[in-house]
Amino acid sequence: MTTSNQKIIYTITDEAPALATQSLLPIVRSFAAAAGIEVETSDISVAARVLAAFPERLTEEQRVPDTLAELGALTQDPSANIIKLPNISASVPQLRAAIAELQSQGYDIPSFPDEATTDEEKEIRARYSKILGSAVNPVLREGNSDRRAPAAVKAYARKFPHSMGKWSKASQSHADYMRGGDFFSSEQSITMPEAGDVRIEFVGKDGSVEVKKELSLLQGEVLDSMFMSCKALRDFFEDTLNDCKETGVMWSLHVKATMMKVSHPIVFGHAVTVYYKDLFDKHGELFEEIGVNPNNGLSSVYDKIKSLPDSKQEEILQDIHDCYAERPEMAMVDSVKGITNLHIPSDVIVDASMPAMIRNSGQMWGRDGKQKDTKAVMPESTYARIYQEMINFCKTNGAFDPTTMGTVPNVGLMAQKAEEYGSHDKTFEMKADGTMRVVNAATGEVLMQHEVEKGDIWRACQTKDAPIRDWVKLAVTRARQSDTPAIFWLDPERAHDMQLKAKVEAYLDEHDTEGLDIYIMGYNEAIRFSMERLIRGQDTISVTGNVLRDYLTDLFPIMELGTSAKMLSIVPLMAGGGMYETGAGGSAPKHVQQLLEENHLRWDSLGEFLALAVSLDEMGIKNDNKRARILGQALDKATGKLLENNKSPSRKTGELDNRGSHFYLAMYWSQELAAQSEDAELAAIFKPLAEQMTANEQKVIEELAAVQGQAVEIGGYYHADPAKAAAVMRPSATLNGMLESLAV
Amino acid sequence: MTTSNQKIIYTITDEAPALATQSLLPIVRSFAAAAGIEVETSDISVAARVLAAFPERLTEEQRVPDTLAELGALTQDPSANIIKLPNISASVPQLRAAIAELQSQGYDIPSFPDEATTDEEKEIRARYSKILGSAVNPVLREGNSDRRAPAAVKAYARKFPHSMGKWSKASQSHADYMRGGDFFSSEQSITMPEAGDVRIEFVGKDGSVEVKKELSLLQGEVLDSMFMSCKALRDFFEDTLNDCKETGVMWSLHVKATMMKVSHPIVFGHAVTVYYKDLFDKHGELFEEIGVNPNNGLSSVYDKIKSLPDSKQEEILQDIHDCYAERPEMAMVDSVKGITNLHIPSDVIVDASMPAMIRNSGQMWGRDGKQKDTKAVMPESTYARIYQEMINFCKTNGAFDPTTMGTVPNVGLMAQKAEEYGSHDKTFEMKADGTMRVVNAATGEVLMQHEVEKGDIWRACQTKDAPIRDWVKLAVTRARQSDTPAIFWLDPERAHDMQLKAKVEAYLDEHDTEGLDIYIMGYNEAIRFSMERLIRGQDTISVTGNVLRDYLTDLFPIMELGTSAKMLSIVPLMAGGGMYETGAGGSAPKHVQQLLEENHLRWDSLGEFLALAVSLDEMGIKNDNKRARILGQALDKATGKLLENNKSPSRKTGELDNRGSHFYLAMYWSQELAAQSEDAELAAIFKPLAEQMTANEQKVIEELAAVQGQAVEIGGYYHADPAKAAAVMRPSATLNGMLESLAV
């Protein structure tokens, strides 16, 4: 892989996106060439990464470069321009399947060892473990996050608005959160005056010291510590339940056990044992014996009691039933199957569930399958307050109106694991009463400390300085480029945010902010200010930390667009390059199945269109390549037309699919380029193509439709045959010919 | 009356306050003398004003000066320092009674003519008409308003908090207001570039022009015009009723028909005819015949149908009853007597009713006498929004806590009838469709205009420039003196407020605002900002227009103190002097009756204590009279002690009354003065008095208690014999002796 100023790296990933690329990339390459831009691919599929892990076992021809390492290195190159498509976060079964497929194709790679005992097995396992799970994002996300609703998507939502539940002024729904004893109220934060090591220690009542963790911190790095009181949490849950019982409002819990994977399952577990208090009081010992873990939800009870005699099972089921009589009604995940909100911790994920509730008139579903006003319990108050603010706003002003509302893009602090989401390796459930403290390893000075009790959840969190500086720069850049006010969401009541505020103010001084509206506001003030503008059709950039980035890029898009999947997600790399992430829908195995069985690919490449347009535009800006900018802007208009004319892929075989959608994109794109007057020569290049495509629309669509309805073969799932895949994905000779004729 | 830099003018008024003055004034005079301050009285009682109106009919000895005119002139004197006690706003019956009493005392004044036909009668009536009603305030209020909760009162409320209803997060209560078609959405505003005349005209559909009003405006004067759509208003009422029917929330209407005495009765009338639509549809013609006026409430129906045959009356009552079955439950003024919210327009006055509702968990009383969640309907959205903001705030944060909350004092624009409350002479109900316009009389230029329909309510409103400039100065002064942030409540969506904002920004430049926190915010933002500070124990000055002045000086005091009657109300006169208004409880005829029958005066002079302390303090500042300031500050501390020790007057004869309370005030005041170390000589003066008073506490209280329980006589009600009144009000020889001994 070489780096050039005029090169876009287009990632080859897995499954549906990879297939779609077979059809889209030839179009992109043909068009980009007109601006002198080369589009190079970089294969970061699971299969490619597996092959790259064992070069010594492959033939010269079979060997592939370690593209992920190359891409990681490329993030440090100022001219990097990477389009990153969704890829598989491989689970062990997926990895096994990929290995087997490669072995069957003649690649002499080792199988995944069930148990690693020998040194060789350990070595193999170590290499494979680097491929498992979310291995790609940490390597590539060497920048902060810039997410927005592209103009075309926004225009589409305005014209074809999604449904929005009406809000009643008399709604009883609300967010409820702790007023003390939570992470928010105990947060302490320091900034390292110089680089150094710290120890996280637990000091027992007997004076014994247990080192929980040692950290090396950089100069200017921010370190927070905080804890949630177990007792306060349980009292809070009990209060919310009693309040619901009294007011007749349904009870629901909203946490993020998947991401906050150490702390939130514990919180969830307390909710379970408080709601089903009588059950756990009665059967607690038995449950412990049979291995019930309330942190896994009530489903753990159902699971584990299967080992018990029928009569005992019946007794327990009756006791569960009795809890419902005692407690308020609980929101259901699936009322038909009787799956409650407390069944499985991953069923209700706050950043998705709260926007859904707010979009749905502030209601959730009850046991009888009817919508009801709901108390949304979110113990940690730090971010819960913004939902209450939005609920109050909807009660006062009614539901948001997608046809008139503005937009709230986000500039999020994310680089180098800033405000590390979850802080898993620095989160501890207290085994005894005592003191948690952070100590300067060199001097022994106690930097922060908390008195804790058994069961409390203590955690620390790191944020490096360089990402903050870059984040400020990104915010200023975005405010300037979009001529939109930008608000730093920094809460005056959060210790961490006040450390950041000092940095933000200092780093803002490094920029020319003349004529920009840049504010620093607390969370409530920020969301309210943004919402007041929103309903008046005005845009406001939210400049937030990592968690709010995650929450807001669901919350606002779901109001504005009905989904967060249509957001443009850019990672301007700290070294100066850019990474453009596409789609949020995963790599979609079901789509592949449909293609293989019926030769219809329903994958929507909207994310790729959007990312590519920005990639071109930014390449144009960086290299003073005006044509690149014109290409990008024309692509945006083409995408808008595509949405407006409903030329996105249908889910149904026989109708327009991914390939047909690509044709329309190419047609509209060429039309826009032919019609633009900024670069007459460029217009002349695309005029014939535009005319041909317009003239041959019917023919191409027919050719594309003709192939549908029968099974096809592409020579592999994880490692398809490129030639076969290309043949399947490019069945229109007319279209292929027109693209070739463009070659400039 | 002479004016001196070291003189306080203490007004003699009527009834209870005048009696209390007989006891309090000797104390005040004795103490003030120590700072070289003279306390002069100015009799503005109804009786004195009657006598002053007919000098030619009185003997030399009987004649009294025209004190109100003198006071009016004094307001223009920079050294004016006036303590204004509550006085009678005389109704005709009260005036007749005062005249009769004066006649019986040998004053040859004419009787009030029932009908004025002769020139003489007309002249008499004209003179008397100047004494009727609220004749005093317009003369004296030559300044803007400065209202605050004095420290002593605040301390008392913190120590002995009033009850506050708990707020449920699930409360369904809310404010509801029009989203268009109201005064707010149609407001236009201009500032006169130079002095000139304008005409307010109605142009009919046929082109005919009717001049409704001619106005002479000053340079820089702000003139607003706006209208409320009758159709939009009635649709809005119907919507609110349907919404309540659907959600089961009680319906209530909150207007200010007493003050907005032209526009709000019309609004109220529409509420009546919409709520009881079926009734008015059926009997409308009959009602018109018998003179039912819905603007006077449903009580007008009950009144007028008395003339109808019994069977017809019964039919109508049944039809009223049927309306209740059709419509949602309505809030009751008196559920026992069946008096609903729509019975009488003056029963529910928004600035009192909304704070009461918010203090009462957001609930009002239903037909069954139970508290219920309520929709508070306030058609005009301009100010209604602040109540919704506070309701949302209480749902989120719970009820305010008087023991910890801060305070929101007010600096209100009021001078020279700024933003004239009600604008009665410029409010018109449209008799036909057409155009209302404001025209420059000199040029014919149309300055503002609205298309209106029959039934719409159109109004204009004036605000002179000089009061605005003074208001800005007062805000800066208060922010400086109290070291408290000040917020100008100027809404970006109100045309009038944007005219004012330009002026405020310009006039702020005239002051040194270095180190002050002065903000300009929209209403929602301002109240939210203030409330966020309030619950954290922080104070925020609200700098508002006239209507918000009125609303907020009830709203916040009722949360903070449980009443607005304990607020200190200062009118810093534009010419430089100061007027200190005391109490808000009226002049209390029942108190006089109790005194005459049982020799117990329950009048609470707290307002006088508070006003006097500020009067002394400000006199000290203006004249560099340090002793005056020490006296004032000691008086404040004494008032605090009095409140803390519960030495306010009891309502029950036999217990401590107004006179005893005055003794305690004197005792605490002397103790504070003796204890202070800023002025040793002053301390020495008061030390013996403090010691005597402390030693003789029991004796004085016994002497004061001894006289209670039997009838007394003071030689008149409106024009009592000063010697007799003084004797009744100063029955403790020991106290009188001690005060005399102080004479400095």
Interface residues (C-beta under 8 A of the other chain):
Chain A: S168 K169 A170 S171 Q172 H174 D176 D243 C244 E246 T247 G248 V249 D373 K375 Q388 N392 K395 T396 N524 R528 E532
Chain B: S168 K169 A170 S171 Q172 H174 D176 D243 C244 T247 G248 V249 D373 K375 Q388 N392 K395 T396 N524 R528 E532
